Amino acid sequence: MAIDPRNLRSSELCRLLNSTPIGEVIGERQLRRHRTRAGLRIAASNDPQRVDLLRYVAWLVGERHKPKPETEGLTGYDAQRERALARSKAQSLSGRDIGELP
C-alpha cells in the first residue's frame, strides 16, 4: 500500500517522520500543538482531520524563518535574560573609565 504524503493521519505522519535513521523527531503531542497553531493551513484538502505533509513542511519552514520579536513586552525567562544582558553591558561600560585621568 502506497503512502499518500498529501493525506496522512496524525499517527501515520508521526510514524513516517520517526522512521528515519535520525530516530524520533516528533511526538504526537508536539504534532497536535503544531496543528493547533497552524490551523487549517496544513490540513489535507479533502479532509481537515488529516495532514498534508508538504503543507506542514512549508509551514515549519515559515515558522523557522519568522523575524524574531523585539525585546519590548517580553515575559518570563526572555525578559530576565534581556535585563541581565543590559546590566552586564552597563557594568562593562562603567568599568572602562577606571584608568582615565581627570
Secondary structure as UniProt FT lines:
FT   TURN            5..6
FT   HELIX           10..18
FT   TURN            21..22
FT   HELIX           28..38
FT   HELIX           39..42
FT   TURN            48..49
FT   HELIX           53..64
FT   TURN            72..73
FT   HELIX           76..95
FT   TURN            96..99
//
